[in-house]
Amino acid sequence: MANILMIEDNTFIGRVIQMVLEEVGHKVEWCKSGTEAFDVLDSKQPDLVMTDLGLPGKSGKEVLEKMRSEQHLVGVPAIIMTGSFPDSKDYPEKNFYQGILEKPFDLEELKTTIKQWVS
């Protein structure tokens, strides 16, 4: 199915998301910091990026800004996973992401959101 880049610094949340997505056939590459994600995005083009906003190193907002400035990543859909409010200064511009999963989210919501953006 899809190659998904997940950027999440919380180990428990990351393991659950990875397990659920791999269970339905997706390949998940998991980065625990925005800095690590920068390195991955320099060498790979995932089918979908899921990112937390509050990350060590580079923030999720910075990751999305990088994606929208790199020609090979411009068309890659991005989903924000966060517990912060949409009017927060940590939020990227609206056109930088395609959806939001507000933490805590349930697993069916996760599957439904992913299904909208990858086949």
C-alpha positions as CSV (number, residue, x, y, z in Angstrom):
1,M,0.0,0.0,0.0
2,A,1.4,3.4,1.0
3,N,4.7,4.5,2.3
4,I,4.0,6.8,5.3
5,L,6.4,9.0,7.2
6,M,5.2,9.5,10.8
7,I,6.9,12.1,12.9
8,E,6.0,11.6,16.6
9,D,8.2,12.0,19.7
10,N,5.8,10.1,22.0
11,T,6.9,6.5,22.0
12,F,3.5,5.1,23.1
13,I,1.5,7.1,20.5
14,G,4.1,6.3,17.8
15,R,4.0,2.5,18.5
16,V,0.2,2.4,18.4
17,I,0.0,4.4,15.2
18,Q,2.7,2.3,13.5
19,M,1.0,-1.0,14.6
20,V,-2.4,0.1,13.3
21,L,-1.1,1.4,10.0
22,E,1.1,-1.7,9.4
23,E,-1.9,-3.9,10.3
24,V,-3.8,-2.5,7.3
25,G,-0.9,-2.9,4.9
26,H,1.0,0.4,5.0
27,K,4.8,0.8,5.4
28,V,5.6,3.2,8.2
29,E,8.9,5.0,8.7
30,W,8.9,6.6,12.1
31,C,11.0,9.6,13.0
32,K,11.1,10.9,16.6
33,S,12.2,14.4,15.8
34,G,11.8,17.0,13.2
35,T,15.5,17.0,12.5
36,E,15.4,13.3,11.8
37,A,12.5,13.9,9.5
38,F,14.5,16.5,7.5
39,D,17.1,13.9,6.8
40,V,14.5,11.3,5.6
41,L,12.8,13.9,3.4
42,D,16.1,14.8,1.8
43,S,16.4,11.3,0.5
44,K,12.9,9.9,0.2
45,Q,9.4,10.8,-1.1
46,P,6.7,9.3,1.1
47,D,3.1,8.9,-0.1
48,L,1.9,10.7,3.1
49,V,3.4,12.5,6.0
50,M,1.9,12.5,9.5
51,T,3.5,14.9,12.0
52,D,3.1,16.1,15.5
53,L,3.7,19.9,15.8
54,G,5.7,20.0,19.1
55,L,8.8,18.0,18.3
56,P,12.4,18.0,19.5
57,G,14.8,19.7,17.1
58,K,12.8,21.1,14.1
59,S,9.1,21.5,14.8
60,G,6.3,20.0,12.8
61,K,5.6,23.4,11.4
62,E,9.2,23.6,10.1
63,V,8.9,20.1,8.6
64,L,5.8,21.2,6.7
65,E,7.5,24.4,5.5
66,K,10.4,22.3,4.2
67,M,8.0,20.0,2.4
68,R,6.2,22.9,0.7
69,S,9.5,24.4,-0.4
70,E,11.0,21.3,-2.0
71,Q,9.8,20.5,-5.5
72,H,9.7,16.7,-5.0
73,L,7.6,17.0,-1.8
74,V,5.1,19.8,-2.8
75,G,2.4,17.3,-3.7
76,V,2.8,14.9,-0.8
77,P,-0.2,15.2,1.5
78,A,0.4,16.0,5.2
79,I,-1.7,15.3,8.3
80,I,-1.1,17.1,11.6
81,M,-1.5,15.1,14.8
82,T,-1.7,17.5,17.7
83,G,-3.4,18.5,20.9
84,S,-2.9,22.3,20.4
85,F,-5.5,24.7,19.1
86,P,-5.7,25.6,15.4
87,D,-5.1,29.3,16.1
88,S,-1.8,28.6,17.9
89,K,1.3,30.2,16.5
90,D,2.7,26.7,16.2
91,Y,0.3,25.9,13.4
92,P,1.6,26.1,9.8
93,E,-0.3,27.9,7.1
94,K,-3.6,26.2,6.2
95,N,-2.4,25.2,2.7
96,F,0.6,23.3,4.1
97,Y,-1.5,20.4,5.4
98,Q,-4.6,18.5,4.3
99,G,-6.0,17.3,7.6
100,I,-5.8,17.4,11.4
101,L,-6.0,14.5,13.9
102,E,-6.7,16.1,17.2
103,K,-5.1,14.1,20.1
104,P,-6.5,12.0,21.6
105,F,-8.0,10.4,18.5
106,D,-9.5,7.0,18.2
107,L,-8.1,4.3,15.9
108,E,-11.1,4.3,13.5
109,E,-10.6,8.1,13.0
110,L,-6.9,7.4,12.2
111,K,-7.8,4.8,9.6
112,T,-10.5,6.9,8.0
113,T,-8.2,9.9,7.7
114,I,-5.4,7.9,6.2
115,K,-7.7,6.2,3.8
116,Q,-8.8,9.7,2.5
117,W,-5.3,10.5,1.4
118,V,-3.7,7.2,0.3
119,S,-5.2,4.1,-1.5
